């Protein structure tokens, strides 16, 4: 009987400790998100009114995510590269996470300015080539089935020199991304309301989630009521809350054919 009581007490103690221990095992909290960032290097965006704001925001965004400030998701992998170029279907280089690790916001700004300099005479914004590069990187790096976040800093207008500048959102092809993972989200930042709606309603897709944010909203990230003056980034809770509400918004799947 004593042995039975001892066993019962041990079982109760183990059950009480289980919730506290749950999720603390090896690998339980290991980041899984693969984050891809594309920056529009077409002449129209580089010479446009939002270029400097976009670079500054992206530096803050990368730094905050990589350090997990404010509970933002820490990505397991990060790749940053250009969208567009001198011709359609032009493959581009992705810079890996190590390029940005351990860097301050100021240092990240300097890196991004060098990667995507003003004065580049690139006529095209080829989103399809960018999606192909993302898909190839996912496969080559064996990142299949992990959650994938794709952040595109661009006005969202798919001008390609070879098609005479015709804008047809139905020609944007996200199929290379469809079978990479169950959770894939595209976030288009610094667009406008009309273009954003076209991305939401006209880009064919089955599994890929799409979220767009207007440039008018994006520029508010640095408002002194959001980005508090003379405050270290790790203490910018209002900025992190703003990012969660306006950029890292949870998107529902929507099938568009």
C-alpha positions in Angstrom: 0.0 0.0 0.0 2.9 2.4 0.9 4.5 1.7 -2.5 1.2 2.4 -4.2 0.9 5.8 -2.4 4.5 6.7 -3.3 3.8 5.9 -6.9 0.6 7.9 -6.9 2.4 10.9 -5.3 5.1 10.7 -7.9 2.6 10.6 -10.7 0.8 13.7 -9.4 4.1 15.6 -9.0 5.2 14.7 -12.6 1.8 15.9 -13.9 2.2 19.2 -12.0 5.6 19.8 -13.4 4.8 18.8 -17.0 3.2 22.1 -18.1 6.1 24.1 -16.7 8.5 21.9 -18.6 6.6 21.7 -21.8 8.3 23.5 -24.7 11.6 23.7 -23.0 13.2 20.7 -24.5 16.0 20.8 -27.1 14.8 22.4 -30.3 11.4 23.4 -29.0 11.9 27.1 -29.4 14.3 26.9 -32.4 13.3 29.5 -35.0 11.9 28.1 -38.2 10.9 31.1 -40.3 12.8 31.6 -43.6 12.7 35.4 -44.3 13.3 36.7 -47.8 13.5 40.4 -48.4 13.4 41.9 -51.9 14.2 45.6 -52.6 13.0 47.2 -55.8 16.0 48.4 -57.8 14.1 49.8 -60.7 15.0 53.4 -61.5 11.4 54.6 -60.7 11.6 53.3 -57.1 15.3 54.3 -56.5 14.6 57.8 -57.7 11.2 57.9 -56.1 10.1 59.8 -52.9 10.2 56.7 -50.6 13.7 55.3 -51.2 15.4 56.7 -48.1 12.5 56.0 -45.9 12.3 52.4 -47.1 16.0 51.9 -46.5 15.8 53.3 -43.0 12.7 51.2 -42.1 14.2 48.0 -43.5 17.3 48.5 -41.3 15.1 48.9 -38.2 13.0 45.9 -39.3 15.9 43.6 -39.9 17.6 44.5 -36.6 14.4 44.2 -34.5 13.5 40.8 -36.1 17.0 39.3 -35.8 17.2 40.2 -32.1 13.6 39.4 -31.4 12.8 42.8 -29.9 9.2 43.2 -28.7 8.4 39.5 -29.4 8.9 39.8 -33.1 9.6 36.4 -34.8 13.3 35.6 -35.0 14.0 34.1 -38.4 16.1 31.0 -38.7 17.4 32.2 -42.1 17.5 35.6 -43.8 18.1 36.4 -47.4 18.1 39.9 -48.9 18.3 40.7 -52.6 17.1 43.0 -55.4 13.9 42.9 -57.4 14.4 43.9 -61.0 17.4 44.7 -63.1 18.5 45.5 -66.6 16.4 42.9 -68.3 13.5 40.5 -67.6 14.1 37.1 -66.0 17.5 38.2 -64.6 18.8 36.1 -61.7 20.1 38.1 -58.7 22.3 37.5 -55.7 20.7 36.9 -52.2 22.8 38.1 -49.3 22.6 35.6 -46.3 21.8 36.3 -42.7 25.5 36.5 -41.7 25.8 39.7 -43.7 23.5 41.4 -41.3 24.1 39.7 -37.9 25.6 41.7 -35.1 25.1 45.0 -37.0 23.6 48.2 -35.6 20.7 49.9 -37.3 23.2 52.5 -38.6 25.5 49.8 -40.0 22.5 48.1 -41.6 21.5 51.3 -43.3 25.0 51.6 -44.8 25.0 48.0 -46.0 21.6 48.5 -47.7 22.6 51.8 -49.3 25.6 50.0 -50.8 23.5 47.0 -52.0 20.8 49.2 -53.6 22.4 52.4 -54.6 20.7 55.4 -56.2 21.7 56.1 -59.7 21.2 52.5 -61.0 19.6 52.6 -64.4 17.5 49.5 -64.1 14.3 49.7 -66.2 12.5 46.5 -65.0 10.7 45.4 -61.9 10.5 41.6 -62.5 8.7 40.0 -59.6 8.5 36.6 -61.4 12.3 36.3 -61.6 12.5 37.2 -57.9 10.0 34.5 -56.9 12.0 32.0 -59.0 15.1 33.0 -57.1 13.3 32.6 -53.7 12.1 29.1 -54.7 15.5 28.0 -55.9 17.1 29.2 -52.7 14.5 27.4 -50.6 15.2 24.1 -52.5 19.0 24.4 -52.5 19.1 25.3 -48.8 16.7 22.5 -47.9 14.3 24.9 -46.3 11.2 23.1 -47.6 8.1 23.0 -45.4 9.3 25.7 -43.1 7.2 28.9 -42.8 8.3 31.4 -45.4 8.0 35.2 -45.2 8.7 37.3 -48.3 8.9 41.0 -47.7 9.0 43.1 -50.9 10.0 46.8 -50.6 8.5 48.2 -53.8 5.8 50.3 -55.4 4.4 47.0 -56.6 4.1 48.0 -60.3 5.3 45.1 -62.5 6.8 47.1 -65.3 9.0 45.0 -67.6 10.8 46.5 -70.6 10.1 43.6 -72.9 6.3 43.8 -72.6 6.2 47.5 -73.5 5.4 48.6 -69.9 2.0 46.9 -69.8 0.8 46.4 -66.3 -1.0 43.0 -66.0 -1.2 41.7 -62.5 -2.6 38.4 -63.8 0.8 37.8 -65.3 2.5 37.8 -61.9 3.4 34.2 -61.2 3.7 33.0 -57.6 3.5 29.3 -58.6 7.2 28.6 -57.9 6.3 29.4 -54.2 3.1 27.5 -53.9 4.4 24.0 -52.9 7.4 25.1 -50.8 5.5 25.3 -47.6 1.9 25.4 -46.2 2.6 28.9 -44.6 3.8 31.4 -47.2 3.1 35.1 -46.9 4.1 37.9 -49.3 4.2 41.4 -47.8 4.4 44.3 -50.3 5.4 47.5 -48.6 5.4 51.1 -50.0 2.8 50.6 -52.7 -0.4 52.6 -53.2 -4.1 51.7 -52.6 -4.9 50.9 -56.2 -1.8 48.8 -56.8 -2.3 47.1 -53.5 -5.8 46.1 -54.3 -4.7 44.7 -57.6 -2.1 42.5 -55.8 -4.8 41.4 -53.4 -7.5 40.5 -56.0 -5.8 39.9 -59.3 -2.6 38.0 -58.7 -3.5 34.3 -59.2 -2.7 32.0 -56.2 -3.9 29.1 -54.2 -1.8 28.9 -51.1 0.2 32.1 -50.9 -1.1 34.8 -48.6 -0.7 38.4 -49.7 -0.6 41.5 -47.6 0.1 45.1 -48.9 0.7 48.3 -47.2 0.5 51.8 -48.7 3.5 54.1 -48.7 1.4 56.7 -46.9 1.0 54.4 -44.0 4.6 53.0 -44.1 6.1 56.5 -43.6 4.4 56.8 -40.2 6.8 54.3 -38.7 9.2 57.1 -37.8 6.7 59.4 -36.3 7.9 60.5 -32.9 4.8 58.9 -31.3 5.9 55.6 -32.7 9.7 55.7 -32.9 10.4 57.4 -29.6 13.3 59.9 -29.7 16.4 59.2 -27.7 15.3 55.7 -26.9 17.3 52.5 -27.6 15.8 50.2 -30.2 15.3 47.4 -27.7 12.9 49.7 -25.8 10.9 50.8 -28.7 7.8 48.9 -27.8 5.5 51.2 -29.7 7.5 50.7 -32.9 7.3 46.9 -32.4 3.5 47.1 -31.9 3.2 49.2 -35.0 5.2 46.7 -37.0 3.0 43.8 -35.8 -0.2 45.7 -36.7 0.8 47.2 -40.0 3.5 45.0 -41.5 3.6 41.6 -39.9 -0.2 41.4 -40.0 -1.6 37.9 -39.8 -3.0 37.2 -43.3 -5.8 34.8 -44.2 -5.4 32.6 -47.3 -7.4 33.7 -50.3 -7.6 31.7 -53.5 -7.5 33.8 -56.7 -7.8 32.2 -60.1 
